[in-house]
Amino acid sequence: MKNLTVENFKEEVMNGTAVVDFWASWCGPCRMLAPVIEELAEERPDVKFFKVNVDEESDLAAAFGISSIPTVIRFDDGKIVARHLGYVGKDDLARNLGL
């Protein structure tokens, strides 16, 4: 999964469906969720999956009101259509994001 920054965010999420995982390396639930998202990404090649490290990209996290992590947001053509907070299994995450 590609890492997003303030510089490349719009370019990457403006077209099609994109799922963005807001995370941090010190966050236990974030580390637990990472393989779940990777598995979902393998099953859904029609969806772009990205990560945003909230410690390195705090302005980007703030722009989307990220106050707790992990937070996963689904964008369709740049518009937020679903948001999920916390750890869940793959099927629940897919259902919560409408995938």
N, C-alpha and C positions, 0 to 999 in steps of 0.2 A: 504494500500500500504506500502511496505517495504521501509525503508530508506537505501540508499546506502552510503558506506564510501569508502575511498581509499582501505581499507583492503578487502572488500567483492565485490567490483565492478566487477572485471574480472570474478569471480566465477559465478555471477548472470547473466551477459549479454552475456557470450560466447556461450551459446547454445539456439537456438530458437530465437523468436522475443521478444524484450524487448523495452518498452517505458519508457524513463527517463525524469521526470519533474524536471528541475533545478529551484529552487524557493527560497524565503526568507520570513520570517514571517511579515516583515514590508512592503512587496510589495502588494499593493492593487490589481493589475491585477492578481498576483499569487493566492491570496485568492479567487478571482472570478473564476479562472480557475480550482481550486482544485475540486469542485463538478462536473465539466464537465468531468474531467479525471476519477473521481471515477465512474461516470455513464458509461463512455466508458469501463472502466475496468470490470464492472459487465456484460456488453454486450459481451465482448470479453475474455472469460476464456482461450482461446488459446494463449493469449498474456500476458506476464508478465509486470506489471506496477510498477515503482519505483519512489522515490523522492530523490533529493539531495538538502539539505539545503546549499546554496552557502556560507553562513556566517560560517557554521561549517565545510564545506568541500571545502575550497577555492582552495586547490591544485587540487582537482578533477575538479572543475569548470574551472580552468585555463587550465588544460590538454585538455579540449574540447573547448577552446576559448569562454567561456561564458562571454560576456560583457554586455548583457542586459537580464533581466528576465521579465516574465517567458520565458524560452526556453525549448522546448520539443524535444527530439531526439529519433528517432526510430533506433534500432540496430537489424540487422539480423545476428545471429551467431557472434556477436562482432563487426560487421562492420556497420558504420553509413550509413543508406540508405535514411533518411529523417530528416529534421530539421524544426521546426516551432518556430517563435518568436511572443510573444504577446498573448492577449486574443482573442479567437474566440469561437463560439458555438461548440457543440459536433459534428455535421455533418461536419462542416468545418474542425475541427481538424482531424477527422478521414480521410477525403479526403486528407488533406495536408500531413498526415503521411502515406498515402497509406494503410489504414486499412479498 
